[in-house]
Amino acid sequence: MAEFKPATSSKPKKRVAMPKRLINRALVYVGLFGIVFQLTAALYALWHGVQLQSFWFFMLLAPLLCVASGLLPALQPQREPDESC
């Protein structure tokens, strides 16, 4: 019988890590604060019986965009230093 070997990729997988540059790191922190704030406000409104708008989760798009622009290299305002050396 033929032995099957698992496919190995030539590139190692990158882990998501906190950025080192100040602006990129600040965007991630602001986005995470915004997500926590929006979810806390939604829970507070539901606790007190205030009806939320039908598309309240669209309010999460801005904080998610902040987090993405801090973490994803294509969206980062400051280029991160190359770690391959």
Backbone as a printed PyTorch tensor [residue, N CA C, xyz], in Angstrom:
tensor([[[  0.8180,  -1.1720,   0.0000],
         [  0.0000,   0.0000,   0.0000],
         [  0.8670,   1.2410,   0.0000]],

        [[  0.3310,   2.2600,  -0.5860],
         [  1.0510,   3.5330,  -0.6320],
         [  0.8730,   4.2790,   0.6820]],

        [[  1.9560,   4.8760,   1.1420],
         [  1.8860,   5.6570,   2.3660],
         [  1.6260,   7.1170,   2.0040]],

        [[  0.6920,   7.6880,   2.6970],
         [  0.3660,   9.0850,   2.4600],
         [  1.0500,   9.9470,   3.5060]],

        [[  1.7360,  10.9720,   3.0250],
         [  2.3880,  11.9140,   3.9340],
         [  1.5340,  13.1730,   4.0190]],

        [[  1.4560,  13.7520,   5.1840],
         [  0.6730,  14.9920,   5.2820],
         [  1.3300,  16.1120,   4.4820]],

        [[  0.5040,  16.9070,   3.8830],
         [  1.0060,  18.0290,   3.0920],
         [  1.6010,  19.0730,   4.0270]],

        [[  2.7800,  19.5310,   3.6940],
         [  3.4180,  20.5780,   4.4890],
         [  3.5440,  21.8190,   3.6310]],

        [[  3.2640,  22.9310,   4.2260],
         [  3.3880,  24.1820,   3.4880],
         [  4.8230,  24.6790,   3.5970]],

        [[  5.2570,  25.3910,   2.5870],
         [  6.6310,  25.8810,   2.5830],
         [  6.8040,  27.0980,   3.4940]],

        [[  5.7200,  27.8190,   3.7390],
         [  5.7920,  28.9950,   4.5950],
         [  5.2390,  28.6660,   5.9780]],

        [[  5.9090,  29.0900,   7.0180],
         [  5.3240,  28.8800,   8.3520],
         [  4.1230,  29.7950,   8.5540]],

        [[  3.1530,  29.3210,   9.3040],
         [  1.9500,  30.1240,   9.5350],
         [  2.2710,  31.2540,  10.4980]],

        [[  1.7270,  32.4370,  10.1880],
         [  1.9400,  33.5980,  11.0410],
         [  0.9020,  33.6200,  12.1410]],

        [[  1.3410,  33.9120,  13.3250],
         [  0.4370,  34.1030,  14.4480],
         [  0.0110,  35.5560,  14.5090]],

        [[ -1.1830,  35.7690,  14.9800],
         [ -1.6270,  37.1380,  15.1800],
         [ -0.9940,  37.6340,  16.4760]],

        [[ -0.2090,  38.6740,  16.3670],
         [  0.4680,  39.2260,  17.5330],
         [  0.1870,  40.7250,  17.5950]],

        [[  0.3280,  41.2690,  18.7840],
         [  0.1370,  42.7050,  18.9450],
         [  1.2120,  43.4500,  18.1680]],

        [[  0.8290,  44.5060,  17.4730],
         [  1.8130,  45.2800,  16.7240],
         [  2.7780,  46.0130,  17.6530]],

        [[  3.9450,  46.3200,  17.1190],
         [  4.9750,  46.9880,  17.9030],
         [  4.9250,  48.5100,  17.7560]],

        [[  4.4420,  49.0110,  16.6530],
         [  4.3870,  50.4590,  16.4360],
         [  3.2620,  51.0830,  17.2440]],

        [[  3.4780,  52.3180,  17.6740],
         [  2.5620,  52.9980,  18.5950],
         [  1.1660,  53.1890,  17.9890]],

        [[  1.0960,  53.6760,  16.7710],
         [ -0.2160,  53.9650,  16.1690],
         [ -0.9930,  52.6720,  15.9330]],

        [[ -0.3240,  51.6400,  15.4500],
         [ -1.0020,  50.3640,  15.2080],
         [ -1.5090,  49.7660,  16.5140]],

        [[ -0.6850,  49.8190,  17.5550],
         [ -1.0820,  49.2860,  18.8550],
         [ -2.2310,  50.1020,  19.4440]],

        [[ -2.1900,  51.4190,  19.2700],
         [ -3.2660,  52.2760,  19.7760],
         [ -4.5850,  51.9650,  19.0650]],

        [[ -4.5390,  51.7000,  17.7700],
         [ -5.7580,  51.3460,  17.0420],
         [ -6.3690,  50.0580,  17.5840]],

        [[ -5.5330,  49.0890,  17.9020],
         [ -6.0450,  47.8310,  18.4450],
         [ -6.6920,  48.0720,  19.8070]],

        [[ -6.0270,  48.8370,  20.6720],
         [ -6.5830,  49.1030,  21.9980],
         [ -7.8840,  49.8990,  21.9160]],

        [[ -7.9380,  50.8920,  21.0570],
         [ -9.1650,  51.6920,  20.8980],
         [-10.2950,  50.8170,  20.3640]],

        [[ -9.9880,  49.9630,  19.4070],
         [-11.0060,  49.0650,  18.8630],
         [-11.5290,  48.0790,  19.8880]],

        [[-10.6370,  47.5130,  20.6830],
         [-11.0770,  46.5770,  21.7230],
         [-11.9230,  47.2850,  22.7830]],

        [[-11.5240,  48.5030,  23.1520],
         [-12.3340,  49.2810,  24.0860],
         [-13.7110,  49.5650,  23.4910]],

        [[-13.7610,  49.9050,  22.2070],
         [-15.0390,  50.1890,  21.5550],
         [-15.9490,  48.9750,  21.5160]],

        [[-15.3770,  47.8020,  21.2600],
         [-16.1800,  46.5770,  21.2270],
         [-16.7440,  46.2850,  22.6190]],

        [[-15.8890,  46.3720,  23.6320],
         [-16.3540,  46.1220,  25.0040],
         [-17.4090,  47.1470,  25.4070]],

        [[-17.2050,  48.4190,  25.0470],
         [-18.1740,  49.4530,  25.3910],
         [-19.5150,  49.2070,  24.7110]],

        [[-19.5050,  48.8690,  23.4290],
         [-20.7640,  48.6460,  22.7050],
         [-21.5240,  47.4480,  23.2720]],

        [[-20.8110,  46.3770,  23.5710],
         [-21.4790,  45.2040,  24.1240],
         [-22.0110,  45.4780,  25.5320]],

        [[-21.2590,  46.2350,  26.3220],
         [-21.7250,  46.5940,  27.6600],
         [-22.9650,  47.4850,  27.5780]],

        [[-22.9630,  48.4410,  26.6690],
         [-24.1260,  49.3180,  26.5020],
         [-25.3500,  48.5270,  26.0360]],

        [[-25.1450,  47.5520,  25.1590],
         [-26.2660,  46.7320,  24.6930],
         [-26.8300,  45.8860,  25.8350]],

        [[-25.9470,  45.3010,  26.6420],
         [-26.4150,  44.5150,  27.7850],
         [-27.1360,  45.3850,  28.8070]],

        [[-26.6290,  46.5820,  29.0310],
         [-27.2810,  47.5230,  29.9550],
         [-28.6790,  47.8940,  29.4560]],

        [[-28.7900,  48.1550,  28.1600],
         [-30.0960,  48.5130,  27.5920],
         [-31.0680,  47.3470,  27.6980]],

        [[-30.5840,  46.1380,  27.4180],
         [-31.4710,  44.9770,  27.5230],
         [-31.8590,  44.7160,  28.9750]],

        [[-30.9630,  44.9480,  29.9080],
         [-31.2410,  44.7480,  31.3340],
         [-32.3650,  45.6700,  31.8070]],

        [[-32.3720,  46.9010,  31.2980],
         [-33.3740,  47.8760,  31.7080],
         [-34.6010,  47.8930,  30.8060]],

        [[-34.6700,  46.9840,  29.8790],
         [-35.8560,  46.8620,  29.0440],
         [-35.9380,  47.8660,  27.9140]],

        [[-34.8370,  48.5410,  27.6040],
         [-34.8240,  49.4840,  26.4910],
         [-34.6460,  48.6830,  25.2090]],

        [[-35.5060,  48.9380,  24.2500],
         [-35.4340,  48.1860,  23.0090],
         [-34.3170,  48.7380,  22.1300]],

        [[-33.4830,  47.8560,  21.6290],
         [-32.3860,  48.2630,  20.7580],
         [-32.8930,  48.4310,  19.3360]],

        [[-32.1390,  49.1830,  18.5600],
         [-32.4800,  49.3100,  17.1460],
         [-32.3100,  47.9520,  16.4840]],

        [[-32.9590,  47.7590,  15.3580],
         [-32.9370,  46.4390,  14.7290],
         [-31.5450,  46.0540,  14.2250]],

        [[-30.7390,  47.0160,  13.8520],
         [-29.3910,  46.7030,  13.3610],
         [-28.3310,  47.3110,  14.2730]],

        [[-28.4540,  47.0800,  15.5750],
         [-27.5180,  47.6520,  16.5410],
         [-26.1080,  47.1260,  16.3520]],

        [[-25.9710,  45.9260,  15.8000],
         [-24.6360,  45.3400,  15.6490],
         [-23.8030,  46.0580,  14.5970]],

        [[-24.4240,  46.9300,  13.7810],
         [-23.6360,  47.7420,  12.8510],
         [-22.7370,  48.7210,  13.5990]],

        [[-23.0880,  49.0050,  14.8440],
         [-22.2400,  49.8740,  15.6610],
         [-20.8970,  49.2220,  15.9750]],

        [[-20.7950,  47.9200,  15.7970],
         [-19.5350,  47.2140,  16.0420],
         [-18.5780,  47.3120,  14.8590]],

        [[-19.0390,  47.8170,  13.7220],
         [-18.1720,  47.8700,  12.5450],
         [-16.9900,  48.8180,  12.7310]],

        [[-17.2000,  49.9640,  13.3410],
         [-16.1030,  50.9160,  13.5410],
         [-15.0250,  50.3600,  14.4670]],

        [[-15.3770,  49.7940,  15.6320],
         [-14.3210,  49.2100,  16.4520],
         [-13.6330,  48.0160,  15.7850]],

        [[-14.3980,  47.2150,  15.0530],
         [-13.7750,  46.0890,  14.3560],
         [-12.8130,  46.5660,  13.2710]],

        [[-13.1570,  47.6640,  12.6100],
         [-12.2550,  48.2280,  11.6150],
         [-10.9900,  48.7600,  12.2660]],

        [[-11.1040,  49.3480,  13.4570],
         [ -9.9130,  49.8020,  14.1930],
         [ -9.0030,  48.6300,  14.5320]],

        [[ -9.5830,  47.5440,  15.0200],
         [ -8.7830,  46.3730,  15.3630],
         [ -8.1310,  45.8010,  14.1100]],

        [[ -8.8970,  45.7080,  13.0280],
         [ -8.3460,  45.1580,  11.7880],
         [ -7.2410,  46.0410,  11.2290]],

        [[ -7.3990,  47.3550,  11.2970],
         [ -6.3670,  48.2330,  10.7490],
         [ -5.1340,  48.2670,  11.6400]],

        [[ -5.2470,  47.8440,  12.8710],
         [ -4.0660,  47.7330,  13.7160],
         [ -3.3490,  46.4160,  13.5490]],

        [[ -4.0870,  45.3340,  13.2180],
         [ -3.4910,  44.0060,  13.1500],
         [ -3.0950,  43.5680,  11.7370]],

        [[ -3.9030,  43.8990,  10.7460],
         [ -3.6440,  43.4130,   9.3900],
         [ -2.5980,  44.2860,   8.6910]],

        [[ -1.5360,  43.6860,   8.1790],
         [ -0.4640,  44.4830,   7.5680],
         [ -0.9220,  45.3510,   6.3950]],

        [[ -1.8970,  44.8910,   5.6410],
         [ -2.3530,  45.6710,   4.4860],
         [ -3.0690,  46.9500,   4.9070]],

        [[ -3.6110,  47.0010,   6.1140],
         [ -4.3800,  48.1560,   6.5790],
         [ -3.6280,  49.0250,   7.5800]],

        [[ -2.4410,  48.6220,   7.9930],
         [ -1.7200,  49.3510,   9.0320],
         [ -1.2050,  50.6890,   8.5250]],

        [[ -1.4000,  51.7590,   9.2990],
         [ -0.8860,  53.0680,   8.8870],
         [  0.6380,  53.1620,   9.0160]],

        [[  1.2250,  52.4040,   9.9230],
         [  2.6770,  52.3670,  10.0630],
         [  3.1610,  50.9630,   9.7520]],

        [[  4.1790,  50.8610,   8.9240],
         [  4.7200,  49.5560,   8.5770],
         [  5.4730,  48.9790,   9.7720]],

        [[  5.1660,  47.7210,  10.0800],
         [  5.8550,  47.0500,  11.1830],
         [  7.2590,  46.6190,  10.7500]],

        [[  8.1920,  46.5620,  11.7070],
         [  9.5370,  46.1110,  11.3570],
         [  9.5230,  44.6510,  10.9290]],

        [[ 10.4080,  44.3250,   9.9880],
         [ 10.4960,  42.9710,   9.4610],
         [ 11.1180,  42.0590,  10.5160]],

        [[ 10.4310,  40.9420,  10.8440],
         [ 10.9090,  40.0340,  11.8690],
         [ 11.6380,  38.8270,  11.2920]],

        [[ 11.8790,  38.8130,   9.9990],
         [ 12.4850,  37.6360,   9.3730],
         [ 13.9770,  37.5430,   9.6430]],

        [[ 14.6180,  38.6300,  10.1000],
         [ 16.0580,  38.6080,  10.3550],
         [ 16.3720,  37.9150,  11.6510]]])
